[in-house]
Amino acid sequence: MANRAFRAPIRLLSLFFASILLYYCLRSFLISSTSPSISSSDLLFKHLVVASLKSDNTSWVGEHLPDWQAKVYVADDPNAQLTVPLNKGRESMVYLTYIIDHYNHLPDYMVFIHGLRYQWHNDDPIYDGVPILRNLRLPYVKSVGYAPLRCTWVPGCPAELHPLNPTEKGLPTRVAAERAYASAFKTLLPNESVPKEVGATCSSQFAVTRERVRRRRKSDYERMRRWLMNTDLEDEISGRIMEYAWHIIMGMPPVYCPPAGECYCITFGICKLNCNAARCDKRYVLPTYAQIPNGWPEHGGGENGWPTPGWNE
């Protein structure tokens, strides 16, 4: 009787552990069946947050970056699967909406980008966003918490805005944003002093960790979005204010302009370049116009201030 009584709990424990093993085997099978080419960990630990419009072709994201889980927002389509409560403030409305909606279940890494593959501000010899994202070194992002996707200083560095001493220099949008920055900053970040100078590489595309996003409360991001929704400023002005606030929101100093060569090397693994503080040879040319030529890069090179692809070789 004693041996029989002893064997009973042993059998119960065996059944318990067997059921746990069966659960994890079934779970692994279901994951591999639904995602044959991409592991569940790849999908779950990093999000690519894309701010797009209906006219943008965003198919390049899935085609060239399958190891990222894409969150493609269509700001001007209220019926899109992912959209925004109000199409204001350019990409910032998308970014804030994503953070608010995902705050309690953020992935390890997030990269916030615009919808088009080729854009004038992409820090690449042919303005291609794909190599930028493929070369991005996530261990470095983890170590610093926040990393811009642009290393070349112009425009934005070493100081784009002087909120406490506005000037009339530069384009009208820059002048207007500088004038409005201090007032907006007091609402966006009410517990921080308005900086004397603000400098960061343009243009609202960056990588960030979950821990860095959560240094601020969800209610902080909700307050920022309310400001964006309620402001009377034109979109290009409110969007520009946010463009030069994101690095501060994410915990970096008001002037955050790492040397270009250091930035390329530690952020993207592109090293041994010939650089000064602001730029590196054969990496980026600031074009005359912001509109990418039709058919780029196969067409339009060498015209209207656009370099001929291969210029850096």
Long-range contacts (C-beta under 8 A, 24 or more apart in sequence): 37-66, 38-66, 38-67, 42-67, 42-68, 42-69, 43-69, 44-69, 44-107, 45-107, 45-108, 45-109, 46-107, 46-108, 46-109, 46-110, 46-111, 46-138, 47-71, 47-98, 47-102, 47-106, 47-107, 47-109, 47-110, 47-111, 48-110, 48-111, 48-113, 48-133, 49-73, 49-94, 49-95, 49-98, 49-110, 49-111, 49-112, 49-113, 50-94, 50-113, 50-114, 50-115, 51-75, 51-90, 51-91, 51-94, 51-95, 51-112, 51-113, 51-114, 51-115, 52-114, 52-115, 52-116, 53-115, 56-115, 56-116, 57-116, 57-117, 58-115, 58-116, 60-117, 60-129, 60-130, 64-130, 64-134, 65-130, 65-133, 65-134, 68-111, 68-133, 69-107, 71-98, 72-115, 73-97, 73-98, 85-225, 85-229, 86-229, 88-228, 88-229, 88-231, 88-235, 88-238, 89-228, 89-231, 89-235, 89-238, 89-239, 89-242, 90-204, 90-235, 90-236, 90-238, 90-239, 90-242, 91-204, 91-239, 92-204, 92-228, 92-238, 92-239, 92-242, 92-243, 92-246, 93-225, 93-228, 93-229, 95-204, 95-246, 96-221, 96-224, 96-225, 96-228, 97-225, 99-213, 99-218, 99-221, 100-218, 100-221, 100-222, 100-225, 103-213, 103-214, 103-218, 103-221, 104-218, 106-210, 106-213, 106-214, 107-210, 108-142, 108-209, 108-210, 109-138, 109-141, 109-142, 109-207, 109-208, 109-209, 109-210, 110-207, 110-208, 110-209, 110-210, 110-213, 111-136, 111-149, 111-205, 111-206, 111-207, 111-208, 112-204, 112-205, 112-206, 112-207, 112-208, 113-149, 113-205, 114-203, 114-204, 114-205, 116-292, 118-292, 118-296, 118-297, 119-203, 119-292, 120-287, 120-289, 120-290, 120-291, 120-292, 121-150, 121-202, 121-203, 121-205, 122-149, 122-150, 123-149, 123-150, 123-151, 123-152, 123-201, 123-283, 123-284, 124-283, 124-284, 125-282, 125-283, 125-284, 125-285, 125-307, 125-309, 125-311, 125-312, 126-296, 126-297, 126-309, 127-287, 127-292, 127-296, 127-297, 128-297, 132-268, 135-268, 135-269, 135-270, 136-207, 136-267, 136-268, 137-266, 137-267, 137-268, 137-269, 138-207, 140-266, 140-267, 141-207, 141-208, 141-209, 142-209, 145-208, 145-209, 145-211, 145-212, 145-250, 145-251, 146-206, 146-207, 146-208, 146-209, 146-212, 146-247, 146-250, 146-251, 146-252, 147-206, 147-207, 147-208, 147-267, 148-200, 148-201, 148-205, 148-206, 148-247, 148-256, 148-263, 149-205, 149-206, 149-207, 150-201, 150-202, 150-203, 150-205, 151-201, 151-258, 151-260, 151-263, 151-264, 151-267, 151-268, 151-280, 151-283, 152-201, 152-260, 152-278, 152-279, 152-280, 152-283, 152-284, 152-286, 153-201, 153-257, 153-260, 153-277, 153-278, 153-279, 154-278, 154-279, 154-286, 155-202, 155-286, 156-199, 156-200, 156-201, 156-202, 156-203, 156-244, 156-257, 157-199, 157-200, 157-201, 157-255, 157-257, 157-278, 158-199, 158-255, 158-257, 158-278, 159-197, 159-198, 159-199, 159-255, 160-198, 160-199, 160-200, 160-244, 161-197, 161-198, 161-199, 161-244, 162-196, 162-197, 162-198, 163-194, 163-195, 163-196, 163-198, 164-194, 164-195, 164-196, 165-196, 173-236, 173-237, 173-240, 174-240, 176-233, 176-234, 176-237, 177-237, 177-240, 177-241, 177-244, 180-233, 180-237, 180-241, 181-241, 181-244, 184-227, 184-231, 184-233, 184-238, 184-241, 184-245, 185-241, 185-245, 187-223, 187-227, 188-223, 188-224, 188-227, 188-245, 188-249, 189-245, 189-248, 189-249, 192-248, 195-248, 195-254, 195-255, 196-254, 197-254, 197-255, 198-244, 198-245, 198-248, 198-254, 198-255, 199-254, 199-255, 199-256, 199-257, 200-244, 200-246, 200-247, 200-252, 200-255, 200-256, 200-257, 201-257, 202-243, 203-243, 204-239, 204-242, 204-243, 204-246, 206-246, 206-247, 206-250, 208-250, 212-250, 212-251, 213-250, 215-250, 215-251, 216-249, 224-249, 282-311, 282-312, 282-313, 283-312, 285-311
